[in-house]
Amino acid sequence: MIFGVAAYVLWGLFPLYWPLLKPANAVEILAHRIMWSLVAVAVILAAGRNWAWIRTLDRRKAGLLALASVLISANWGTYIFAVNTGKTIEASLGYFINPLISILFGVVIFRERLRPWQWVAVGLGTAAVAVLTVDYGRLPYIALILACSFGVYGLLKKFASMPSAETLAVETAVMFVPALAVSIVMQANGTAAFGHHGAGNMALLAAAGVVTAVPLLLFNASAVRVPMSTLGLLQYLAPVLQFLIGLLVQHEAMPASRWAGFFLVWTALIVLTADGLVTGRRTRRLARRAPASATPAESDTVAEPAA
């Protein structure tokens, strides 16, 4: 539990970190985050002498992780841009609606059947996007990009079926050369911050790798020790903290119509979480009563409250 809480709290505090890297822009920060993340994860894997997984990396897994690397880079870049341009609350919305996006993927890709309360949650989430579209005067594109890119990213990692630290190594290795090229071009044309704004700025940009790797390791330590339902509940810590930072620290505007949209999203998540907990409890009770006669359909009804 301590590892899990620490991981999600650190992810939730990211909006306080990225502005410290200015005057570097979002593109430069993303490039350095990719490069230094590869360095950090390589050191971690080397310390544990954990290289055997490379032999299991076939063409299919490599292709999935290459595509995943593009998606997570887009996710990271969008998030950094949002935080550093005063749109942290909209970024938090993306991670609030991510469980609803995962449900839609389950219906469309895996032909899953939704329970009635899951449909209610999806309906509330759709209504929230409509309300926020009217409020912003546009689609909340930052939230939708973050939710969809992370949802597809998670789907690809599910298909690849490899531990997080190892997949991060592959993903950052795939994007390392493009990130290095971007960094070199920015240095050449004089738009780079790295090396031109003191040792403190350089250290903060380099530390982006550690900042990325540490919560991931904490999450892995938690994921193997606590139930998925518990992790599902803990994951809401990150967007809640992001929302509070946007509201209380960065003083972003929250008119009544925006509160209404977020209220619909939060109601959808409460419905989704309650339905998952009740269904999971009922399924476990039935499994204890008749373990030998449980059908595959019954075992599949165990739901993670938040994907």
N, C-alpha and C positions, 0 to 999 in steps of 0.2 A: 504494500500500500504506500509506504514511504517513497519507494522508487517511482511508482506510478504518479503520485501527487507531484513529486519533484519534476518529473518529465513534463507534465502538462502545465505546471506553473511556469517553467522556463519557456515553453512554447508561447504561453500567454503573455510573457514579458517581452517578447521580441519587439513589439512596437516602441519600447524604450531604447532598444539597442541600435536599430538601423539609422535613426536620425543622428546618432553620434558620429556616423561615418561621413557625414557631409563635410566638405563640398563635393565628395564623390557622388555621382548620379546613380540612378538605379541600375543602369547597364554595367557600370564599372563595379558596383557593389556585387552584382550577380556574378560577374566574371571572377572576382576574387573569392566569392563564397564557394564557387565550384572548385577552383584550383586549390584553395587551402583546405577544403573539405576532403579532397582526395589525399592530401598530405596527412591530415589528421587521422583518417580512417586507415590509411596504410600503416601508420605508426601503431595504431591500436591492434590491427591484425598481426603485425610483425611481433608485437610484444607478446601476443598469445600464441604465436607460431601457428596461426590459423590460415593455412594456404591450401589445405586438402580440397576445399570446395571448388577450386579452379578446375579440377579434373571433371567435375560434374557439370560444368558450364558448356552445354551443347549448343548447336546452332539455333535451336528454337528458343532456349532461354536467353541467349545473347541477343536475339532479335527482339524479344519482348522487353528486355531491360534497356535496349537501345531506344526503343520507342518510349519507354517509361522515363528515360533520362530527358528526352525532349519535353515531355509533359511536366515533369517536376521542375525543370528549368523555367518553363513558362509560368508555372505556379509561383515559384520563388520570385521571379522578376516582377510579376503582377503585384504580389504582396508587398515587396519592397517599395515599388512605385506608389502603391496606395498609402502606405504608412508615411512615406516621406513627402506626400503631397496633401496631407490632411484628410485622408479618407479611411482612417483606421476603423471606424464604425461600420462602414460598408464592407471592409475586408472581413470583419468579425461575422457579418451576416453570411458570408460565403461558407464559413465553417459551421455556422448554425444550421444551414440548410443542406450541408453535405450528407447527413444521414438520409434525408428525403431523396436526394439524387441517387444514393446507393439503392434505395428501395425501387426506384424507377428502373435502374439497371437490372435489378433482379427480375422484374416483370418482363422487360423487353428482351434481355439476353438469356436468362435462365428459365423463362416461362413460369416464374413462381406465381402462386396465387396469393393475393393479399387478403388478410383478414379484414373484417369491416372497419375496425378501429384504425388499421393502417391506411385504408382508403380515406378515412376522416382526416388523418394527419397529412396525407398528400394534398387533399383538398384545401386544408388550412394553409399549407405552404404555398400552394398556387395562388390563393387569395392574397397572401402576404406579398408575393412578388408583384401582383397587380396593383396593390395599394402603394407599394414603394415606387413602382414605375410612375404612378401619378404624382407622388410626392417629389421624386427627383426630376420629373419631367423627361425622363429617359429610362430605359431598362437599367436596373442595377448591374451593369455589365461587369464591374470588378468582382462583385459577389458571385455572379454566375460563372465567370471564368475560373475563379478560385475553386468553387464547388465542383464544377464539371471536370476540370483538369485533375483535381485531386481524386475525384471519384473514378475516372478512367485509369489514373495512375495506380490506385489501389487494386483495381480489377486486373491490370496487367501483372502486378506483383503477386496477386493470388494465383494467376495462371503459371507464373514463373516458379513459385513455391520455393523461395530461398530466404534465409534469414536477412534481417534488415541491414545489418552492418555490411554484409557481403554484397547485397544489391546496391547499397550506396557507393561502394567501391567501384562497381561496374559502371553505374550511372555517371559518376563524376569522371571516371576514366574516359567514357565516351565523349563527354562534353569538355574535357580538359583542353584539347587542341583548339576548338572554337573559342573557348574562354581566353586562352593564352593569346590567340590572334587578336581578339578584341582589345585586350590589355595592351598589346604591343602597338596596335594602330592608334589607340588613345594617347599613348606616350609619344608616338611620333608626331601626331597633329597638335599636341599641347593641351589636350582637354582632360588628361588624367589628373586625378588628385594624388594618387599613390606616389610617394617620393617628393612631393612638392608642397606639403602642408605639415611638415614636422614628423618626428618619430612617433608621436602619439597617434596620429591618423594612420600611419603605416601599421602600427601594432594593432589597432582596432580592425583594420581591413584584414590583416592576417589572422586575427582571432576569430573571424567569421567561420573558419573551419572547425575550431573547437566548439564554438557556440552551436554549430549544426550537429556535431557528433555527440556531444555529452548528453543532451536530452534523449537522443536516439538510443544510446546505451542504457540509460535509466529505464526507458520504455521497455527495451528487451528484457532487462532484469525483472521488471514487474510482470510482463506478459507471460513468463513461464512459471509464475508463482501465484497469481490471483486469477479468479474466474473472469471469463470474457465479459460477463454481464457487469462486473465491477469496473473493468476497463472502459466499458461503454458509457457508464455514468461519469467516470473521471474525465472523459474526453471533453465534456462540456466546460471544464475549468478553463481551457485555453481561450475559446471565444468569449466567455464571460469576462475574463481579465482583459482581453483586447478591447471589448466594448467599454469597460470601465475606464481604461486608459484613454480611449478616444473621447469619452464623455468628460471625465474629471481632470485629466492631465493635459490633453491637447485641446479641450474645450470646443469640440466639434458641435455644430448645431444639431438639435433634436426637436424639430417642430412636432406638434401633436399628431400629424398624419404619419410621421416616421415612427413615433412611438406606437401607433396603431399597427403598422406593418410588423414591427418587431414583436409586439404582443401576440399577433397571429402566429408568428414563427415559434415563439416560446410555447404557446399553447399546443402547437403541433408536436413539438418535442416532448412535452409532458404526456400527451396522449400516446405517442409512439413508445416512450419509455415504460409507461404504466402497462401498456398492452404487452410489450416484450417480457416484462417481469412476471406478469400474471400467467402468460402462456408458458414461459419457461418453468415456473413453479408447478403448473398443472401437468406439464409433460414429465417432469422429474417424478412427480407423485405417481403418475400412471406407470412409469417405467419401474418404480420400486415394487408396485403391486403385481405387475405381470411382465417381468423382464424377458421371459422366453417368448412371449407372444407379441412383443412390440414390433410394429411394422416399420419399413423404411420411412413411410409418410409421417408416422408419429414422431420418429426421431428427428425428422427434418423440421418439425414445428418449433424446435428450440430456437429462439430468436435472440440475436445480440441486440440489445436496446439501441445501440448506436454503432453504425458500421464504421 
